[in-house]
Amino acid sequence: MEGHGQVGEAEAARLACAPVASMNSDADYPNSRPSAETVVAVSGLTLTYGRRQRALDGLTMQLPAGCNGLLGPNGAGKSTLIKVLLGLLKADAGNGRVLDRDICKDRAEVRRRVGYMPERDAHVPGMVAVDYVSMMAELSGMRKVPAVKRAHEVLHYVDLGESRYRPVDGFSAGMRQRLKLASAIVHDPDLLLLDEPTNGLDPQGRRYMLDLIQELSRAGISIVLSTHLLPDVQEVCQRLVVVSSGKVTREGTVAELTRGMERQYKVQFVGDGPSFLAALEERGVQTSYDPTSGDLRVVVPEGSGTAPVLEAAADTGTGLKHLTPGMRSLEEVFLESVEGDAHGDS
């Protein structure tokens, strides 16, 4: 990756031209950070391709300011939703607001205040990087001279400063992804819609992209990260919306979605396993034991708390190393959401 041999210099350049709210003092940077808590609100969005392919099926959701993950398998409707939010596609039914602007009536204002990083490349053949990014800035409402200045800044920010005079069609996959991000942030938007931003990246490129996204989020830009890659969401997002078959199947903060049920506990113990398990089952405790790892998951009777586990341990002389509320992984939440929706459609 360009510039990684000179970490100090590259980092200094990035910090110097980071797209934070303080850069908005000039009229040529037209936006200021929104104070409203909800950045996206849609209700009953429905869109059908042709006669039968329903891409959105009454989709309803609200996204607060911050970094939100839009997670779902390929074909779930995520990219279609983003295009509807931008006014690039018109829904058959439903309504929505982005940054408190109507997605049908205020399309120009929505696009002015939103940065969009598409999944597919949309470069102009033969155009050099700085010209391409400055063109995108002008399309977002900036005047030519400030647009060129800003293009140089954001290309340095995404570590493409040394390549800004190269034609974009000669860029590697990682450079093209960072170029798309530069084009999305060049006008200092209030909200970023990122569609599969780590697509095609090697581990180093993916790490760098996620670091940039986290940095932009800390700078006060709200983000919607659309992806089918669970680790990306888990690393950078505070809130998650799972989409499957054009509908929202689960949503909430990462902590809310992974919180264990009140009666589930994880147990690690030292002692006679069969005796301990038998004592638990006598007290109405459901058990799931992995003898290889030594992990034991239990579901205690309603309203009993940890008492049956402690009693069983005391009666069998079993030592308890850990007794903690059970936590579901995001992967389990995702699979439950997608599989549950598939069963519902069958």
N, C-alpha and C positions, 0 to 999 in steps of 0.2 A: 504494500500500500504506500502511496506517495507520502513522503515526509516522515515515515516512521523511523528512519535512521537518525533524525534530528528531533527527538521528542520535545526538548525544551523549546526550540524555536517554533515548532508547529503548535504546541500548547499555548505559547504566548500569543501567537496570531489568532488562535481560536478565541481566547479570552478577550482579546482586544476588539474583536468584531462580532462578539456574540449578540444575537438578535433579541436583546432584552428591552423591556418597556422604556428604559431611559433613553433609548435611541429615537423615541417617538416625539421629541420636542420640536422637530422641524415639520412644517406643513407637508413636505413631500413624503413623509411617512404617515399615512392618513389615519391609522388606527390607534385606539387606546384600549387597554385591557378591559373586558366586560366585567361589570360588577354583579350581574345576575348569576345565580347559582346554576341554573339549567342552561346548557349550551345547545342541546338538541332535544326536541320533544316531537314525537310523531304518534299518530293515532290511526289505527285501522288501515295502514298503507297496503294496498293490493295492486299488483301489476302482473299481467299475464302476457307472455310472449306467444304470438299466434293464437291458436284456439285452446290449447291444453296446458302449455308449460307455465305454471304459476310460479313466478320467481319470488313474489312477496304475497303473503297470505294473511292479510289483516294484522300486519306487524304494528305493535304498539310498544313504545319505550320512552324513557327519559334519561338523559345523560347529564350528570352534573359537571361543573368545571373541574379540571384535573385531567389525569391520564386514564382513559377508558379503553378496555379491550373489547373488540367485537370478534368473537371467536366462533368458528363453525367450520364444518368440512367444506371441501370444494363443492360449489354448486348450491350452497345453503342460501344464497341471496345477499351476501354481504356487499359485493361490488355493485349489485343493482341498487341496493339501499343507498350507497354513497352517491351514485349518479342521480338518484331521485332527490337527495338532499341538496345537490348542487344545481338542480334544474336541468340536468342533461337528459333525463328521462322524466316523463310525466306519468304519475300513478293513475291507475284506473279509478281508484277510490281512496279515501282517507285524506288526511291533512298533516302538515308538519311545520315546525318553526326551527330555524337555526339562528342562534344568537338573537332570539326574539324577533326574527324576520320571517315572514311567510315564504315558504319555499316555492310557491307558485307566483305570487304577486311581486316579490322583492328579489328576484333571481340575481339581478346585477349587483345589488348590495350584498347579498350572501357571498357571491364569488369574490367581491372586493375584500371581504373580511375573513375569508377562509382560504387556507392553503391546501392544495390537493396534490398528492403524490400518487399517480396511477400505478396499477400493477404492471401494465404493459408500457414499453418504451414509446415515447411520442416525440422523438427528436427530428429536427430538420436536417436532412443529409447535407454535408458540406459546411454547415454552420459551426463556427468555433464556439466554445463553451461560454465565454463571457458575452458574446452577442446573443446566444440563445437565452441565457438567464436574464439579461437586460431586457430582451423582448418580452419575456414573461412578466417582468416588473412593469413595463409599460402597459401591457394588457390588463394588469391589475390596478391601473390608475396613476402610476407614477410618471413624472415628467422625464424626458430623455436623459438629461445630465445626471440627476440624482439616481436614475435607474441604473446607469452604467457604473456609477460609484458603488452603489449597493451590490451590484452583481459581483464586482471584484471582492467586496467584503465577504459575501456569503460563500463564494468559491474558496477563499482562504479558510473560512470557518469549517467547511466540510473536507478540508485537506486536498483541494484541487487547485490551489493557487498557482502551482508551477505548470499546470496543464490547461490554464484558462484560455490560451490562444490555440489550442489544438482542436481539430474537428471532432465533434462528439461521436461521429460514427466510427472512429478509431479507438474509442474508450473500451476498457474491459467491463465485465458485468458489474463489478463492484463500483467502478468509477461512474457508470451510468446510473446506478442506484443513488449514489451521493449527489450526482448532478440533478436528479429529479427532486431530491430533498432540498437542494439549494434553490431550485425554481419554486418550490412550495413555500419557502420561508422568506424569499427575497423582498416581499412587500410587508413583512412583519405582521403576519395575520394574528387574529385572536384565537383561531381554531385551526388545527391541522387534521386533515383526513388522510391517513396513511394506509394505502392498500398494499398489503404484503411487502413491507419495506425491506425485509431481509431475504426476499426471494432470490435464489441463485447465488447467494454469498457463501464464501468459505468461512470457517469458524472465526478467523481473525476479522474478516469484513463484517460478519454478523455482530461480533462484540463491539466493534467501532460504531456501527449503526445504532445499536441499542444504547450505547453511551451517549450518542448525540441526542437521541430521543429523550432520554432521562434529563439531559442538560437543558433541552428546550422546555420540558415540563417544569423544571425547577425555575426557569426564567419567567414562568407565568402564562405560557401558551397552553391552552387546553388541547388535548390530543385524543383522537379516536384512532386506535391501532387495529386495523382489520387484518386478521390472519387466521390460518388453520394450524399454526404452530403454537402449541400450548406453552412451551418454555419462554417464548417471546413475551406473551401476556404475563406470565408468572413473574418475570424479571422486572417489568417496567410499569405495570398497570395497578392502580388502586381499586378499580371497579371493573367488573366483567359482565358482559352480556353474551349469552350463548344463543346462536341463531341456527335453526335447522329447518329445512323445507320452507323457508320464507317466513318463519314465525320465531318469536322469542320464546325459548323453552326454559331459560333460567337466567336470573340476573341478581346482582348484589355485589357488595365488596368482596374481595378475596377472603377476608376473615370470615364474613358471614357464610359464604358458600362452603368453606372448608371446616366450619365449626362442627364438631361431633354432636351426635344426638345425646340428649341428656342422660340416657341410660347406658351409653356405650363407654367402655374403658379399655385401655391398653395396660397389660400386666406383664411384668418380668419378675420371675421368682426363682428361688433356689430351694430344691427339695424333691420329694417324691411326686413326680408329675401325675401319674395315674390316680393316686390317692387325693391329691388336691383337686383335680378335675372332677372326680366322683363327688367330693364334698361340695363343690360348687353346684353341680347339677342337682344334688339333693335339696339345695336351697332355691331351686328354680332359676339358676343362672345359666344362660345359654353361653356356650363356649366355642371358640375356634382357635385351635392350637397348632402352631408350626414347630415341630420338634427340632428342625434344623436350625432355625434362628433363635428358638426359645421364646418367640413372641406369642402372647396369648391375648386374644380379644374376647371380651365378655359383654353380655347384655344383661343387666340386672333387672329384677322385677320392678314394676312401677312403684315409685315412691320409696324404694328401699335404700337408695344411695349406695355407698360402698360397704355398708354393714355386712351383707352376705359374703363378700370377698374377704373381709377382715376376719370374720368368724371362721370361714373355711380354712384360712391360713393358720389361725390359732389352734384349731382342732387337729390339724394334720402336722403341726410343727414346721410349716412352710415359711421360709423367709421371703418377704416382698422387697424386691429391689426398686421397682417403679410401679406406681398405680396412678395413671393419668387419664383425663378425659380423652376419648378417641377422637382423632381428627381425620377427616377425609382429605385425600389429595385432590388437587384441581383436576387431575386426570380422571379420577373416579366421578367427580361432578360432571365433567364434560361427557364422559361415556354414558352416564345415567341419563343426561339430558337428551343426547342424540338418539340413544337406543330407545328411550321411552317415547320419543316423538315418532320413531320408525314403527314401533308397535302400534301407536295410536293411529297411524295412517294406513295400516295393513287391514 
